[in-house]
Structures are given as C-alpha cells and as structure tokens.
C-alpha cells in the first residue's frame, strides 16, 4: 500500500471528524447540517474513510460528499473499489457472517457507482496529516501499516505505539473499527470518532462523530451523537439485494454479530459506549 501522507499544513478553528458513511445518505445529510450550524467549513471536516458500504445509496452518498467538499482519506472500501477488486478488503475471516454479508453489499455498491464517482474515489489520499493546536495529527483508516487492521480502545498500546513513531504524530485519528473511543498514553492520543453509517453496537440508533477544538491554543475533543432519519435508511436497505440483518441493526443499534470485536468490546454490546 502506498504510504505517502498528504500534508495539509496548519489548520485552526473547529474540526469535525467522522468515519464510515457506508452509503448512508440520511446520516451524511444530517451531519452536513450540523457542520453548517456549527459554522465548520468543508475543509475543516475530515472523514476517516469508507464513504461507501453497507447501506442502499452509494452513488447519492458519494455525490453529496463530493458536492459538500469535505476531506477524506481512503478506507479499504475505496481502495478496493478503485482497484476494481472482487471484495471489500475488510479482512473478515473467510466464511464468517461479515464475509458472507460483504458478498452482497460490495457488488451492490460496485454496480451502483457511476464513472464520475469512481473517478472521485481515485483522488482521495491514503493518509493525511496536519498541525493543530501545537500537535501533529495523522489520519489513518485501520492503522498506518494496514488499512484493514482493527484497532479498538482495548487494543494494546504496544500495537498502537509504532503508528506514532512511523508518522511522527502526537495524535492519530483512526477509523475502520466502527466504535468511538479515545486512548491516551503520556503525550500521545489515539482518537476514533466512530462512524455515522452504522450504530456503535450500543443499543441506540444514533451514530457517532467528534469535534476538535483549539480554543485557548490547546487540543480539545468531544465525542458527539448524531440523530438522523434512520427509519428511512433501514427501509431503503430492504430492497432484496442487501443483508436484512444490517437494515435491522440500523434500527436496533445492535450488531448482528461481534466477530471482529475483542472480548472487552464484545461484553459492552448494548450497554452504551464507555468513553
């Protein structure tokens, strides 16, 4: 994988961070309204990848994303789509439920995306970095070394640490795992804003994002929940082509399975997010 980092230079003011839109147009529309209400310009909105995914409107989602003009890195889904790969590259165990489901939603997304959208996905960098409130921040999808690596709050710091060393970052903003968290060790912070395309397995249909704030010239962050028209998203997914289990998750806030989760995160299913 190309490890080049696109450097954005210095950013100031509020930054909206989000991940995993997953073709969920209704969630993206709701988030765009939040950004406008908070007066956060598009260039200060950053996505950790996987614009396309499980939900029913991949083409409309990419077009709104492009129109909004926000920044993003490529998730494994974007990388696989633009390489015309046969699967989503999520690193699911072969034969697992997630693997079987991906054999439905990934070809569906492939079939729906226009040439224009595919060209747009090809312009997205693999990683970005910027300076913010005297910190060097690098945005990765899974990890800096592996776009499909699942990094959770409970993931050992010894696994996270090399990412800081390789990127010379004080803050790593990650995606991919679907759960919001922050993990601080000394002067280093790993921050995951969560995803807006699917609930966080917490028994709630609301989804998660984060806002960074540089007031008082210090690095501050807040995890936030987003309400959107999830009933419409779920209904659109019941089209006979996508996994019904995912349309159910949109409403219940509970994942169909916990195959990718470590024991600690598995035990928290339905108990709300522990930040």
Buried (B, 14 or more C-beta within 10 A) or exposed (E): EEEEBBEBEEBEBBBBBBBBBBBBBBBBBBBBEBBEEEEBBBEBBBBBBBBBBBBBBBBBBBBBBBEBEBBBBBBBBBBBBBEEBEBBBBBBEEEEBBBEBBEBBBBBBBEBBEEEBBEBBEEBBBBBBBBBBEBBBBBBBBBBEBBBBBBBBBBEEEEBBEBBEBBEBBBBBBBBBBBBBBBEEEEBBBBBBBBBBBBBBBBBBBBBBBBBBBEEEEBEBEBBBBEBEBEEBBBBBEEEEBBBBBBBBBBBBBBBEBEBBBEEBBEBBEEEBEE
